[in-house]
Amino acid sequence: MILCAGLCAALTITSCKSSESAYRKAYDKAQAADAARNTTATTTTYDTPAVTPLETVSSTQTTVTDNTDNVAVRQESVTVVSGNGLQNYSVVVGSFSLKANAEGLQSTLRSAGYDAQIAYNSSRNMYRVIASTFSNKTDAVRSRDALRGNYPDAWLLYNK
């Protein structure tokens, strides 16, 4: 019986040692592979530069174009309620459902030097306060951009 217990203990220890050494061999192999990769990565050299060199261009070669093709324009059918009449493109700085509110903004704009007008959109029941009106889109876009300092929601209207 003692012999059997000793034999079982010897078998258990032997099997533990063999599996322990297999793990050790795999660990050592992985360490060697990592070391080989690190050595290869540090000794690699590249012939091409990582960043493209900066080219300087003189200001005479720069051309600025005024592209107003992509500027959004809302098309509405409006009638002039107060003012001299609208051209093709108008800059709207306020929209109100009450005419009295539109008249208040119109007087503010007129005191600031604008030829402000009020147009009515019957399908939406809204009074549009127009700060300026133009025959071409380019001038209307410039005016809208200038007005956005005080009226950030200014937009372009094309009267149908």
GUSEDREN-625286 format. One record per atom (N, C-alpha, C): residue in one letter; z, y, x. Coordinates in pm, whole numbers, plus 50000, padded with zeros to 5 digits. Each point is the difference from the previous one (the first is absolute). Layout:
+----+-------+-------+-------+
: aa :    c3 :    c2 :    c1 :
+----+-------+-------+-------+
:  A :     Z :     Y :     X :
...
+----+-------+-------+-------+
//
This chain:
+----+-------+-------+-------+
: aa :    c3 :    c2 :    c1 :
+----+-------+-------+-------+
:  M : 50000 : 49883 : 50081 :
:  M : 50000 : 50117 : 49919 :
:  M : 50000 : 50124 : 50086 :
:  I : 50083 : 50001 : 50104 :
:  I : 50003 : 50112 : 50091 :
:  I : 49866 : 50013 : 50071 :
:  L : 49941 : 49891 : 50032 :
:  L : 49870 : 50000 : 50063 :
:  L : 49896 : 50062 : 49908 :
:  C : 50006 : 49970 : 49874 :
:  C : 49905 : 50053 : 49904 :
:  C : 50019 : 50150 : 49984 :
:  A : 50124 : 50047 : 49996 :
:  A : 50024 : 50143 : 49986 :
:  A : 49952 : 50075 : 50123 :
:  G : 50023 : 49942 : 50117 :
:  G : 49954 : 50064 : 50123 :
:  G : 49849 : 50005 : 50008 :
:  L : 49935 : 49894 : 49953 :
:  L : 49856 : 49995 : 50001 :
:  L : 49942 : 50105 : 49904 :
:  C : 50060 : 50013 : 49883 :
:  C : 49953 : 50100 : 49904 :
:  C : 50018 : 50141 : 50055 :
:  A : 50112 : 50023 : 50066 :
:  A : 50024 : 50132 : 50059 :
:  A : 49898 : 50027 : 50109 :
:  A : 49968 : 49900 : 50080 :
:  A : 49901 : 50016 : 50107 :
:  A : 49863 : 50028 : 49943 :
:  L : 49965 : 49932 : 49891 :
:  L : 49870 : 50023 : 49938 :
:  L : 49992 : 50142 : 49942 :
:  T : 50109 : 50046 : 49941 :
:  T : 50002 : 50134 : 49942 :
:  T : 49986 : 50105 : 50108 :
:  I : 50070 : 49986 : 50108 :
:  I : 49993 : 50096 : 50109 :
:  I : 49861 : 50000 : 50061 :
:  T : 49941 : 49883 : 50015 :
:  T : 49866 : 49990 : 50058 :
:  T : 49899 : 50068 : 49909 :
:  S : 50012 : 49976 : 49869 :
:  S : 49904 : 50062 : 49911 :
:  S : 50020 : 50151 : 49996 :
:  C : 50121 : 50051 : 50012 :
:  C : 50024 : 50143 : 50004 :
:  C : 49941 : 50060 : 50126 :
:  K : 50014 : 49934 : 50111 :
:  K : 49947 : 50053 : 50125 :
:  K : 49848 : 50004 : 49998 :
:  S : 49936 : 49899 : 49942 :
:  S : 49854 : 50000 : 50000 :
:  S : 49946 : 50111 : 49910 :
:  S : 50063 : 50021 : 49882 :
:  S : 49951 : 50108 : 49914 :
:  S : 50034 : 50136 : 50060 :
:  E : 50114 : 50010 : 50067 :
:  E : 50038 : 50125 : 50064 :
:  E : 49903 : 50035 : 50112 :
:  S : 49957 : 49904 : 50074 :
:  S : 49908 : 50028 : 50109 :
:  S : 49860 : 50032 : 49946 :
:  A : 49961 : 49948 : 49884 :
:  A : 49870 : 50033 : 49940 :
:  A : 49998 : 50147 : 49957 :
:  Y : 50111 : 50046 : 49940 :
:  Y : 50010 : 50141 : 49964 :
:  Y : 49996 : 50089 : 50124 :
:  R : 50068 : 49954 : 50105 :
:  R : 50003 : 50078 : 50124 :
:  R : 49860 : 50011 : 50061 :
:  K : 49924 : 49891 : 49995 :
:  K : 49864 : 50001 : 50053 :
:  K : 49911 : 50097 : 49921 :
:  A : 50013 : 50000 : 49867 :
:  A : 49920 : 50090 : 49917 :
:  A : 50038 : 50146 : 50027 :
:  Y : 50130 : 50025 : 50017 :
:  Y : 50047 : 50135 : 50029 :
:  Y : 49945 : 50048 : 50134 :
:  D : 50009 : 49917 : 50102 :
:  D : 49949 : 50037 : 50131 :
:  D : 49849 : 50025 : 49998 :
:  K : 49928 : 49921 : 49921 :
:  K : 49854 : 50017 : 49989 :
:  K : 49967 : 50134 : 49933 :
:  A : 50075 : 50038 : 49895 :
:  A : 49977 : 50127 : 49932 :
:  A : 50033 : 50117 : 50091 :
:  Q : 50106 : 49989 : 50077 :
:  Q : 50036 : 50106 : 50095 :
:  Q : 49891 : 50018 : 50104 :
:  A : 49943 : 49892 : 50049 :
:  A : 49894 : 50008 : 50100 :
:  A : 49874 : 50064 : 49939 :
:  A : 49970 : 49969 : 49874 :
:  A : 49883 : 50060 : 49935 :
:  A : 50020 : 50150 : 49981 :
:  D : 50121 : 50041 : 49961 :
:  D : 50029 : 50143 : 49985 :
:  D : 49988 : 50073 : 50134 :
:  A : 50051 : 49940 : 50102 :
:  A : 49993 : 50062 : 50133 :
:  A : 49854 : 50014 : 50044 :
:  A : 49918 : 49901 : 49971 :
:  A : 49859 : 50006 : 50038 :
:  A : 49928 : 50110 : 49922 :
:  R : 50033 : 50015 : 49871 :
:  R : 49939 : 50106 : 49920 :
:  R : 50041 : 50138 : 50049 :
:  N : 50125 : 50019 : 50032 :
:  N : 50048 : 50129 : 50049 :
:  N : 49937 : 50036 : 50133 :
:  T : 49981 : 49905 : 50086 :
:  T : 49938 : 50025 : 50130 :
:  T : 49854 : 50040 : 49981 :
:  T : 49929 : 49933 : 49909 :
:  T : 49860 : 50032 : 49974 :
:  T : 49986 : 50139 : 49938 :
:  A : 50090 : 50035 : 49910 :
:  A : 49991 : 50130 : 49932 :
:  A : 50025 : 50115 : 50095 :
:  T : 50088 : 49984 : 50095 :
:  T : 50030 : 50110 : 50091 :
:  T : 49894 : 50015 : 50109 :
:  T : 49923 : 49897 : 50025 :
:  T : 49900 : 50011 : 50107 :
:  T : 49861 : 50033 : 49946 :
:  T : 49983 : 50010 : 49868 :
:  T : 49869 : 50030 : 49943 :
:  T : 49969 : 50148 : 50019 :
:  T : 49877 : 50028 : 50045 :
:  T : 49956 : 50138 : 50016 :
:  T : 49878 : 50022 : 49911 :
:  Y : 49984 : 50124 : 49955 :
:  Y : 49889 : 50033 : 49912 :
:  Y : 49909 : 50100 : 50070 :
:  D : 49869 : 49981 : 49981 :
:  D : 49902 : 50088 : 50063 :
:  D : 49969 : 50122 : 49914 :
:  T : 50019 : 49991 : 49869 :
:  T : 49967 : 50112 : 49910 :
:  T : 50124 : 50082 : 49971 :
:  P : 49987 : 50130 : 49986 :
:  P : 50117 : 50083 : 49969 :
:  P : 50047 : 49975 : 49857 :
:  A : 50128 : 50017 : 49977 :
:  A : 50059 : 49976 : 49869 :
:  A : 49973 : 50115 : 49904 :
:  V : 49977 : 50119 : 50051 :
:  V : 49978 : 50118 : 49918 :
:  V : 49869 : 50065 : 50039 :
:  T : 49924 : 50041 : 49901 :
:  T : 49874 : 50070 : 50027 :
:  T : 50031 : 50141 : 50049 :
:  P : 49936 : 50044 : 50106 :
:  P : 50027 : 50134 : 50051 :
:  P : 49962 : 50108 : 49897 :
:  L : 50075 : 50107 : 49999 :
:  L : 49979 : 50111 : 49909 :
:  L : 49884 : 50085 : 50048 :
:  E : 49909 : 50028 : 49908 :
:  E : 49888 : 50087 : 50032 :
:  E : 50025 : 50136 : 49939 :
:  T : 49986 : 50103 : 50078 :
:  T : 50022 : 50135 : 49947 :
:  T : 49867 : 50058 : 49953 :
:  V : 50007 : 50072 : 49890 :
:  V : 49881 : 50062 : 49942 :
:  V : 50029 : 50149 : 49987 :
:  S : 49905 : 50081 : 50042 :
:  S : 50022 : 50143 : 49989 :
:  S : 49991 : 50044 : 49854 :
:  S : 50059 : 50113 : 49967 :
:  S : 50003 : 50046 : 49862 :
:  S : 49863 : 50041 : 49949 :
:  T : 49905 : 50023 : 50087 :
:  T : 49865 : 50037 : 49955 :
:  T : 49927 : 49879 : 49942 :
:  Q : 50046 : 49878 : 50032 :
:  Q : 49935 : 49881 : 49949 :
:  Q : 50055 : 49957 : 49864 :
:  T : 50108 : 50060 : 49956 :
:  T : 50061 : 49964 : 49873 :
:  T : 49935 : 50079 : 49887 :
:  T : 49959 : 49928 : 49897 :
:  T : 49937 : 50063 : 49885 :
:  T : 50088 : 49974 : 49878 :
:  V : 50039 : 50105 : 49931 :
:  V : 50078 : 49988 : 49879 :
:  V : 49909 : 50028 : 49882 :
:  T : 49994 : 49905 : 49910 :
:  T : 49917 : 50019 : 49881 :
:  T : 50089 : 50010 : 49878 :
:  D : 49955 : 50073 : 49903 :
:  D : 50073 : 50019 : 49876 :
:  D : 49949 : 49898 : 49899 :
:  N : 50066 : 49885 : 49991 :
:  N : 49956 : 49895 : 49910 :
:  N : 50083 : 50005 : 49873 :
:  T : 49941 : 50049 : 49893 :
:  T : 50071 : 50009 : 49872 :
:  T : 49951 : 49894 : 49902 :
:  D : 49921 : 49905 : 50048 :
:  D : 49947 : 49897 : 49911 :
:  D : 50110 : 49910 : 49944 :
:  N : 50105 : 49975 : 50078 :
:  N : 50105 : 49908 : 49958 :
:  N : 50115 : 50066 : 49927 :
:  V : 49992 : 50128 : 49975 :
:  V : 50107 : 50071 : 49930 :
:  V : 49992 : 49969 : 49851 :
:  A : 50114 : 49962 : 49942 :
:  A : 50003 : 49963 : 49858 :
:  A : 49985 : 50123 : 49911 :
:  V : 49918 : 49985 : 49898 :
:  V : 49977 : 50106 : 49902 :
:  V : 50015 : 49937 : 49862 :
:  R : 50083 : 50060 : 49916 :
:  R : 50019 : 49951 : 49864 :
:  R : 49901 : 50071 : 49908 :
:  Q : 49931 : 49922 : 49919 :
:  Q : 49903 : 50056 : 49906 :
:  Q : 50063 : 50006 : 49861 :
:  E : 50001 : 50119 : 49943 :
:  E : 50053 : 50019 : 49866 :
:  E : 49913 : 50102 : 49926 :
:  S : 50003 : 49991 : 49872 :
:  S : 49932 : 50099 : 49917 :
:  S : 50106 : 50101 : 49955 :
:  V : 49989 : 50123 : 50052 :
:  V : 50098 : 50104 : 49968 :
:  V : 49928 : 50124 : 49948 :
:  T : 50074 : 50080 : 49924 :
:  T : 49949 : 50129 : 49952 :
:  T : 50094 : 50110 : 50049 :
:  V : 49943 : 50112 : 50040 :
:  V : 50080 : 50110 : 50053 :
:  V : 50074 : 50068 : 49885 :
:  V : 50132 : 50013 : 50016 :
:  V : 50084 : 50066 : 49902 :
:  V : 50027 : 50144 : 50043 :
:  S : 50022 : 50017 : 50130 :
:  S : 50030 : 50133 : 50053 :
:  S : 49939 : 50010 : 50139 :
:  G : 49907 : 50091 : 50018 :
:  G : 49939 : 50019 : 50131 :
:  G : 49853 : 50034 : 49989 :
:  N : 49934 : 50011 : 50116 :
:  N : 49861 : 50045 : 50008 :
:  N : 49898 : 49889 : 49986 :
:  G : 50040 : 49875 : 50004 :
:  G : 49906 : 49888 : 49992 :
:  G : 50006 : 49915 : 50126 :
:  L : 49963 : 49874 : 49984 :
:  L : 50009 : 49904 : 50110 :
:  L : 49864 : 49971 : 50061 :
:  Q : 50003 : 49975 : 50131 :
:  Q : 49882 : 49950 : 50068 :
:  Q : 50012 : 49848 : 50007 :
:  N : 49919 : 49934 : 50083 :
:  N : 49998 : 49854 : 50004 :
:  N : 50134 : 49938 : 50041 :
:  Y : 50061 : 50052 : 50107 :
:  Y : 50123 : 49942 : 50054 :
:  Y : 50114 : 50100 : 49989 :
:  S : 50114 : 49952 : 49953 :
:  S : 50117 : 50087 : 49984 :
:  S : 50122 : 49935 : 50062 :
:  V : 50093 : 50084 : 50048 :
:  V : 50125 : 49951 : 50058 :
:  V : 50110 : 50017 : 49897 :
:  V : 50054 : 49889 : 49953 :
:  V : 50106 : 50000 : 49899 :
:  V : 50134 : 49991 : 50072 :
:  V : 50090 : 50094 : 49968 :
:  V : 50133 : 50001 : 50063 :
:  V : 50112 : 49967 : 49902 :
:  G : 49967 : 49991 : 49872 :
:  G : 50102 : 49966 : 49902 :
:  G : 49939 : 49951 : 49871 :
:  S : 50070 : 49908 : 49932 :
:  S : 49956 : 49948 : 49871 :
:  S : 50119 : 50001 : 49906 :
:  F : 49979 : 50055 : 49880 :
:  F : 50110 : 50017 : 49906 :
:  F : 49955 : 49962 : 49860 :
:  S : 50093 : 49947 : 49923 :
:  S : 49970 : 49972 : 49860 :
:  S : 50026 : 50124 : 49914 :
:  L : 50079 : 50094 : 50051 :
:  L : 50027 : 50125 : 49928 :
:  L : 49921 : 50115 : 50064 :
:  K : 49930 : 50074 : 49917 :
:  K : 49918 : 50111 : 50048 :
:  K : 50086 : 50108 : 50066 :
:  A : 50120 : 50024 : 49951 :
:  A : 50088 : 50102 : 50056 :
:  A : 50036 : 49970 : 50146 :
:  N : 50020 : 49873 : 50032 :
:  N : 50030 : 49962 : 50139 :
:  N : 49879 : 50025 : 50090 :
:  A : 49882 : 49969 : 49949 :
:  A : 49877 : 50024 : 50076 :
:  A : 49980 : 50149 : 50024 :
:  E : 50030 : 50082 : 49899 :
:  E : 49986 : 50145 : 50016 :
:  E : 50099 : 50055 : 50103 :
:  G : 50118 : 49941 : 50008 :
:  G : 50098 : 50043 : 50101 :
:  G : 49951 : 49975 : 50141 :
:  L : 49944 : 49881 : 50024 :
:  L : 49945 : 49970 : 50133 :
:  L : 49877 : 50086 : 50028 :
:  Q : 49919 : 50026 : 49900 :
:  Q : 49883 : 50085 : 50018 :
:  Q : 50041 : 50140 : 50044 :
:  S : 50103 : 50057 : 49939 :
:  S : 50044 : 50134 : 50040 :
:  S : 50058 : 50000 : 50141 :
:  T : 50068 : 49893 : 50038 :
:  T : 50052 : 49988 : 50138 :
:  T : 49885 : 49998 : 50099 :
:  L : 49897 : 49924 : 49971 :
:  L : 49884 : 49991 : 50090 :
:  L : 49926 : 50133 : 50006 :
:  R : 49986 : 50066 : 49889 :
:  R : 49930 : 50129 : 49999 :
:  R : 50077 : 50104 : 50081 :
:  S : 50132 : 49998 : 49993 :
:  S : 50078 : 50095 : 50080 :
:  S : 49991 : 49968 : 50149 :
:  A : 49964 : 49874 : 50033 :
:  A : 49980 : 49961 : 50140 :
:  A : 49857 : 50027 : 50046 :
:  G : 49914 : 50053 : 49913 :
:  G : 49865 : 50037 : 50041 :
:  G : 49891 : 49903 : 49960 :
:  Y : 50031 : 49896 : 49925 :
:  Y : 49899 : 49902 : 49957 :
:  Y : 49941 : 50042 : 49865 :
:  D : 49876 : 49962 : 49977 :
:  D : 49935 : 50023 : 49871 :
:  D : 50027 : 49876 : 49914 :
:  A : 50125 : 49981 : 49962 :
:  A : 50042 : 49880 : 49930 :
:  A : 49947 : 49997 : 49857 :
:  Q : 49970 : 49877 : 49955 :
:  Q : 49946 : 49979 : 49866 :
:  Q : 50072 : 49883 : 49935 :
:  I : 49990 : 49993 : 49869 :
:  I : 50056 : 49887 : 49927 :
:  I : 49886 : 49931 : 49926 :
:  A : 49992 : 49869 : 50018 :
:  A : 49899 : 49919 : 49930 :
:  A : 50074 : 49894 : 49918 :
:  Y : 49944 : 49965 : 49886 :
:  Y : 50065 : 49905 : 49910 :
:  Y : 49919 : 49871 : 49993 :
:  N : 50069 : 49887 : 50018 :
:  N : 49939 : 49868 : 49986 :
:  N : 50047 : 49945 : 49866 :
:  S : 49913 : 50001 : 49900 :
:  S : 50039 : 49959 : 49865 :
:  S : 50026 : 49850 : 49988 :
:  S : 49934 : 49918 : 50082 :
:  S : 50020 : 49855 : 49990 :
:  S : 50139 : 49959 : 50053 :
:  R : 50056 : 50077 : 50092 :
:  R : 50133 : 49971 : 50054 :
:  R : 50106 : 50096 : 49948 :
:  N : 49956 : 50102 : 49928 :
:  N : 50091 : 50103 : 49948 :
:  N : 50080 : 50065 : 50114 :
:  M : 49928 : 50040 : 50105 :
:  M : 50063 : 50059 : 50119 :
:  M : 49930 : 50131 : 50036 :
:  Y : 50081 : 50097 : 50041 :
:  Y : 49950 : 50128 : 50051 :
:  Y : 49998 : 49992 : 50152 :
:  R : 49886 : 50018 : 50060 :
:  R : 49984 : 49996 : 50146 :
:  R : 50001 : 50143 : 50053 :
:  V : 50087 : 50026 : 50098 :
:  V : 50005 : 50131 : 50064 :
:  V : 49915 : 49991 : 50126 :
:  I : 49895 : 50079 : 50005 :
:  I : 49903 : 49996 : 50108 :
:  I : 50017 : 50124 : 50087 :
:  A : 50025 : 49977 : 50129 :
:  A : 50022 : 50110 : 50092 :
:  A : 49869 : 50060 : 50048 :
:  S : 49899 : 49916 : 50022 :
:  S : 49871 : 50049 : 50049 :
:  S : 49890 : 49905 : 49955 :
:  T : 49879 : 50050 : 49995 :
:  T : 49886 : 49920 : 49955 :
:  T : 49880 : 50029 : 50091 :
:  F : 49919 : 49897 : 50029 :
:  F : 49890 : 50010 : 50097 :
:  F : 49877 : 49926 : 49951 :
:  S : 49887 : 50039 : 50053 :
:  S : 49875 : 49932 : 49965 :
:  S : 49978 : 49876 : 50086 :
:  N : 50062 : 49993 : 50120 :
:  N : 49981 : 49882 : 50084 :
:  N : 50135 : 49936 : 50034 :
:  K : 49994 : 49872 : 50029 :
:  K : 50119 : 49919 : 50024 :
:  K : 50072 : 50036 : 50130 :
:  T : 49926 : 50035 : 50103 :
:  T : 50059 : 50031 : 50130 :
:  T : 50096 : 50118 : 49991 :
:  D : 49958 : 50108 : 49934 :
:  D : 50087 : 50116 : 49984 :
:  D : 50121 : 49968 : 49913 :
:  A : 49980 : 49917 : 49899 :
:  A : 50111 : 49961 : 49913 :
:  A : 50104 : 49918 : 50077 :
:  V : 49954 : 49911 : 50087 :
:  V : 50093 : 49919 : 50080 :
:  V : 50080 : 50088 : 50094 :
:  R : 49936 : 50096 : 50063 :
:  R : 50072 : 50093 : 50090 :
:  R : 50105 : 50079 : 49924 :
:  S : 49965 : 50047 : 49882 :
:  S : 50096 : 50076 : 49919 :
:  S : 50116 : 49911 : 49956 :
:  R : 49970 : 49879 : 49958 :
:  R : 50106 : 49907 : 49960 :
:  R : 50096 : 49973 : 50115 :
:  D : 49945 : 49975 : 50120 :
:  D : 50084 : 49973 : 50116 :
:  D : 50089 : 50119 : 50033 :
:  A : 49948 : 50122 : 49985 :
:  A : 50080 : 50120 : 50026 :
:  A : 50110 : 50016 : 49895 :
:  L : 49969 : 49967 : 49876 :
:  L : 50098 : 50014 : 49892 :
:  L : 50109 : 49893 : 50004 :
:  R : 49974 : 49888 : 50065 :
:  R : 50098 : 49892 : 50004 :
:  R : 50127 : 50036 : 50077 :
:  G : 49999 : 50112 : 50074 :
:  G : 50123 : 50045 : 50064 :
:  G : 50104 : 50038 : 49896 :
:  N : 49958 : 50067 : 49893 :
:  N : 50091 : 50040 : 49892 :
:  N : 49994 : 49908 : 49880 :
:  Y : 49887 : 49934 : 49981 :
:  Y : 49979 : 49910 : 49886 :
:  Y : 49953 : 49864 : 50053 :
:  P : 50092 : 49913 : 50042 :
:  P : 49961 : 49875 : 50066 :
:  P : 49921 : 49904 : 49911 :
:  D : 50008 : 50017 : 49869 :
:  D : 49927 : 49910 : 49910 :
:  D : 49865 : 50057 : 49955 :
:  A : 49949 : 50101 : 50068 :
:  A : 49872 : 50060 : 49962 :
:  A : 49889 : 49894 : 50010 :
:  W : 49907 : 50006 : 49904 :
:  W : 49890 : 49904 : 49998 :
:  W : 49872 : 50067 : 49953 :
:  L : 49888 : 49928 : 50021 :
:  L : 49868 : 50056 : 49967 :
:  L : 49954 : 49950 : 49863 :
:  L : 49941 : 50092 : 49924 :
:  L : 49947 : 49970 : 49869 :
:  L : 49852 : 50030 : 49998 :
:  Y : 49922 : 49907 : 49948 :
:  Y : 49859 : 50022 : 49975 :
:  Y : 49983 : 50004 : 49849 :
:  N : 49954 : 50113 : 49948 :
:  N : 49985 : 50017 : 49857 :
:  N : 49872 : 49931 : 49953 :
:  K : 50015 : 49903 : 49910 :
:  K : 49885 : 49925 : 49949 :
:  K : 49913 : 50087 : 49910 :
+----+-------+-------+-------+
//
